[in-house]
Amino acid sequence: AIVNRLLLVSQLEAGEVESKTTYVPLKDLLRDVIEGSNESDRLQVEVSGRPGLVCDVFRAHHIVRNLIENACKYSPSASPVLVRASVADGGLMVEVLDNGPGVPEGSESVIFDRFRRVTDAGTARAAGTGLGLYIARRFARDVGGDVSVSSASEMGWTGAHFTVWLPEGRLPQTAA
């Protein structure tokens, strides 16, 4: 996994990750991400809005997967992680909420830096390369979207609240 992330970052930096847009049902996108997760039993998933969208499925998959992996890594092992997704307002909105320690105040932007990990006594046990959130934000911005983080403020969620918005793409034009 570490080698794959390093290779992916190298390809990103070299501009070698091609963008391919296609239509995908939202439930299929989330199912594929969740099936690839080792934490599927912890995930609570809420889906709303239109049933699907046109997007770069490779990038969308990696973004959501990295946010879920991050939430699971920094949350107590028995606590749930909420994944809320909707297609509306010209794009895809995904929120990931957890019950971990949250992001230390003042670190909200640096956690998206390459090879950057913010650790304290509550998160020292979490292993990682510091590339997952970098890749998520980079992929989102590559397609005109963004990823942000705040403290979870909803009832039942006490940790981090990551939000990603990806604009809906257009299907490639085919030659007639």
C-alpha positions as CSV (number, residue, x, y, z in Angstrom):
1,A,0.0,0.0,0.0
2,I,2.8,2.4,0.8
3,V,4.6,1.7,-2.5
4,N,1.4,2.1,-4.4
5,R,0.7,5.5,-2.7
6,L,4.3,6.6,-3.4
7,L,3.9,5.6,-7.1
8,L,0.6,7.4,-7.4
9,V,2.1,10.6,-5.9
10,S,5.0,10.3,-8.3
11,Q,2.5,10.0,-11.2
12,L,0.5,12.9,-10.0
13,E,3.5,15.1,-9.8
14,A,4.6,14.1,-13.3
15,G,1.1,14.8,-14.7
16,E,0.7,11.1,-15.7
17,V,-2.7,10.4,-14.1
18,E,-5.1,10.7,-17.0
19,S,-8.6,11.9,-16.3
20,K,-11.5,9.8,-17.7
21,T,-15.1,10.7,-17.1
22,T,-18.0,8.3,-17.2
23,Y,-21.4,7.9,-15.7
24,V,-21.5,6.0,-12.4
25,P,-24.4,5.2,-10.1
26,L,-23.6,6.7,-6.7
27,K,-24.5,3.4,-4.9
28,D,-22.0,1.5,-7.2
29,L,-19.2,4.0,-6.5
30,L,-19.8,3.8,-2.7
31,R,-20.2,0.0,-2.8
32,D,-16.8,-0.4,-4.6
33,V,-15.1,1.9,-2.1
34,I,-16.7,0.1,0.9
35,E,-16.0,-3.4,-0.4
36,G,-12.3,-2.4,-0.7
37,S,-12.3,-1.2,2.9
38,N,-11.2,-3.5,5.7
39,E,-13.7,-1.5,7.9
40,S,-17.0,-2.0,6.1
41,D,-18.7,-3.3,9.2
42,R,-18.1,0.1,10.9
43,L,-19.5,2.3,8.1
44,Q,-22.9,3.9,8.3
45,V,-23.8,5.1,4.8
46,E,-26.5,7.6,3.8
47,V,-27.2,8.3,0.1
48,S,-29.5,11.0,-1.2
49,G,-30.2,13.0,-4.3
50,R,-30.0,11.9,-7.9
51,P,-28.9,8.2,-8.4
52,G,-25.7,8.9,-10.2
53,L,-23.3,11.4,-12.0
54,V,-20.7,11.8,-14.6
55,C,-17.3,12.0,-12.9
56,D,-13.7,10.7,-13.0
57,V,-14.5,7.5,-11.2
58,F,-10.8,6.7,-10.5
59,R,-10.3,10.0,-8.7
60,A,-13.7,9.9,-6.9
61,H,-13.0,6.4,-5.6
62,H,-9.6,7.3,-4.3
63,I,-10.8,10.5,-2.6
64,V,-13.7,8.7,-0.8
65,R,-11.5,5.7,0.1
66,N,-8.7,7.9,1.6
67,L,-11.2,9.9,3.7
68,I,-12.8,6.7,5.0
69,E,-9.4,5.1,5.7
70,N,-8.3,8.2,7.6
71,A,-11.5,8.3,9.7
72,C,-11.2,4.7,10.6
73,K,-7.5,5.0,11.4
74,Y,-8.0,7.8,13.9
75,S,-11.3,6.6,15.5
76,P,-11.6,4.1,18.3
77,S,-11.8,0.6,16.6
78,A,-15.4,-0.1,17.7
79,S,-16.8,3.3,16.9
80,P,-18.8,3.9,13.7
81,V,-17.9,6.2,10.8
82,L,-20.6,8.0,8.9
83,V,-20.3,8.4,5.1
84,R,-23.0,10.7,3.7
85,A,-23.2,11.2,0.0
86,S,-25.5,13.0,-2.3
87,V,-25.6,14.1,-6.0
88,A,-27.1,17.6,-6.3
89,D,-26.2,21.2,-7.1
90,G,-24.1,20.2,-10.1
91,G,-21.9,17.7,-8.4
92,L,-21.1,15.1,-5.7
93,M,-21.0,16.0,-2.0
94,V,-19.5,13.4,0.4
95,E,-19.1,13.9,4.1
96,V,-17.2,11.6,6.4
97,L,-17.7,12.0,10.2
98,D,-16.0,10.1,12.9
99,N,-15.5,9.9,16.7
100,G,-11.8,10.2,16.8
101,P,-9.8,13.0,18.5
102,G,-10.5,15.4,15.6
103,V,-7.9,17.6,13.9
104,P,-5.9,19.8,16.3
105,E,-6.8,23.5,16.0
106,G,-4.5,25.2,13.5
107,S,-3.7,22.0,11.6
108,E,-6.7,22.1,9.3
109,S,-4.6,23.0,6.2
110,V,-1.3,21.3,6.9
111,I,-2.9,17.8,7.2
112,F,-3.3,18.0,3.4
113,D,0.4,18.5,2.8
114,R,2.4,15.7,1.2
115,F,4.0,13.4,3.9
116,R,2.5,15.5,6.7
117,R,1.0,13.8,9.7
118,V,-0.2,15.5,12.8
119,T,0.3,13.4,15.8
120,D,-0.3,13.8,19.5
121,A,-0.9,11.5,22.4
122,G,-4.3,10.5,21.1
123,T,-3.1,9.7,17.5
124,A,0.4,8.3,18.0
125,R,-0.8,4.8,17.5
126,A,-2.0,5.5,13.9
127,A,0.5,4.4,11.3
128,G,0.6,6.0,7.9
129,T,2.6,7.8,5.2
130,G,1.0,11.2,5.3
131,L,-0.1,10.8,1.7
132,G,-3.8,9.8,1.9
133,L,-5.2,13.3,2.5
134,Y,-2.7,14.9,0.1
135,I,-3.9,12.5,-2.6
136,A,-7.6,13.2,-1.8
137,R,-7.2,17.0,-2.0
138,R,-5.0,16.8,-5.1
139,F,-7.5,14.6,-6.9
140,A,-10.4,16.8,-5.9
141,R,-8.7,20.0,-7.1
142,D,-7.6,18.3,-10.3
143,V,-11.3,18.1,-11.3
144,G,-12.3,21.5,-9.9
145,G,-13.5,20.3,-6.5
146,D,-12.0,20.5,-3.0
147,V,-11.7,18.7,0.3
148,S,-12.0,20.5,3.7
149,V,-12.1,19.5,7.3
150,S,-13.7,20.8,10.4
151,S,-14.7,19.6,13.9
152,A,-17.7,17.4,13.8
153,S,-20.6,19.3,15.3
154,E,-23.5,17.0,14.7
155,M,-25.1,15.0,17.6
156,G,-23.3,11.7,18.0
157,W,-20.1,12.7,16.1
158,T,-17.2,14.2,18.1
159,G,-14.2,13.9,15.8
160,A,-13.3,15.2,12.4
161,H,-15.8,16.1,9.7
162,F,-14.3,15.9,6.2
163,T,-16.3,17.3,3.3
164,V,-15.5,16.8,-0.4
165,W,-17.3,18.4,-3.3
166,L,-16.7,17.3,-6.9
167,P,-18.3,19.1,-9.8
168,E,-20.2,16.9,-12.2
169,G,-18.1,16.3,-15.3
170,R,-19.2,15.9,-18.9
171,L,-19.1,12.7,-21.0
172,P,-16.4,12.7,-23.6
173,Q,-17.6,13.6,-27.0
174,T,-17.5,10.6,-29.4
175,A,-16.7,11.0,-33.1
176,A,-19.8,10.5,-35.2
